Amino acid sequence: MEIAKKARRSTGSVSGRDGDDDDDDASAATGMWSISVPDDLLGMIAAQLDDVVDFVRFLGVCRTWRETGASSPAATKPNAFLPWLLAPHHRHDPLLHSRFVFSGTTRDCPWPPSLAAGPAQTMVIGASGRLLAVGASHKACFIDPLAGAVTPLISPLPRRLKLDGLTCTVTPDMSTVVVSSIPSPCSSRRVPIVVAAMLRSRSDDWVDITTHWPELLLSPTARCYAMHLDGNIVCGDTDGSCIAVIPLPDGHGADMAAAAWVRPPPLQTGKVKRRAFLLQASDELLFVRIVTRRVTAASSSKDAASYLSVTVHALEMGGADAGYCGIGWVDKSCEFGDDDRVLFLCDQSSFAMEHIRMRRRGCAYFLLDDKDKHCSVYRYDFADGVATLVEDLPPQWTARSIWYSPQLNLPSRTAR
């Protein structure tokens, strides 16, 4: 680890400023030590770099190692970087702000000019490390929040989707994207309507999966979202008031007659819910709640940590032929102390990482605002039941900030 720290210092710090000075430092560092270091040792150092920006700069420093082909940098550390935190984007802000809470560094990238003319909604697909941005005309594109690369989608979002309050989820294998908007009450029966659309990787067209949701009880602060799971659409809201599992028998239309409605598991006596999250981790659907022991606000973020805990429940399926009939919740909170996954929790793109990438296991990272609306990042360790303050965030970052896992995109080599 000490070697990795030295490499970080040699490659410069992560910031949103111009990188010319960093390039000069990198060139100097190359002449100082990287050429004389054995290839195996360089590979070991690279494997210890958890920040994707540090890793790319390390490759720039170790140019000789990279170009000899002695070891593939992408194979040395394939998509094994710690998540970044994206601040909510405001309409008139020309930048996207990302923060690496594990080192307290910040990086900014420009907001795409094509979306700067009007209002836009931004949503992160956490596991893919890509931002889905939607403009006023419903045209959408994917953005790399660190590099600023933009990939437009061929088909605009369906017009039925309201741009106010859009959410987005994606399957772990990156094959299916589901976008949903805040439900609106039906004028005749006052039954909430969940407007959602699904896009598969092999299709250019969005599939309308709009559904009526008679069991939905939204609070004024709740936001609705939908996800694709094993041929079903799972609808939930950020308050965890109700979860619907709706089959898609032909992959297109939602079968409301076969829908299953699931209430959240009861809270323990003396516990108060602060936040709730629904996420797909491996082959499980997890319902995670941040709870506290008392209602009154703590005097500080460190004081608040002593009152916080996290509960995890998994959706239990029926028999092999029963699908989700007779489904219920199984408490996994105690088992998660020995689990190989680490949870990153946020409103719409919560996800799990394997512990080998984190060098830590059985824990959850989440965000909470205090009574003064200052946001902090906490880590909860399931084994000992202790929450720890990780960082008090700068003002741009709120509890609506979103985790994303950056992907490594190395530029192709060009002749000089």
Buried (B, 14 or more C-beta within 10 A) or exposed (E): EEEBEEBBEBBBBBBBEEBEEBEEBBEEBBEEEBEEBEEEEBBBBBEBBBBBBBBBBBBBBBBBBBEEEEBEBEEBBEBBBBBBBBBBBEEEBEBBBBBBBBBEBBBBBEBBEEBBEEEBBBBBBBBBBBBBBBBEEBBBBBBBBBBBEBEEBEBBBBEBBBBEBBBBBBBBEEEBBBBBBBBEEEEEEEBBBBBBBBBBEEEEEBBBBBBBBBBBEBEEEBBBBBBBBBEBBBBBBBBBBBBBBBBBEEEEEBBEEBBBBBEBBEEEEEBEBBBBBBBBBEEBBBBBBBBBEEEEBBEEBEEBBEBBBBBBBBBEBEEEEEBBEEBEBEEBBEEBBEBBBBBBBBBBBBBBBEBEBBEEBBBBBBBBBBEEEBBBBBBBBBEEEBBBBBBBBEEBBBBBBBBBBBBBEEEEEEEE
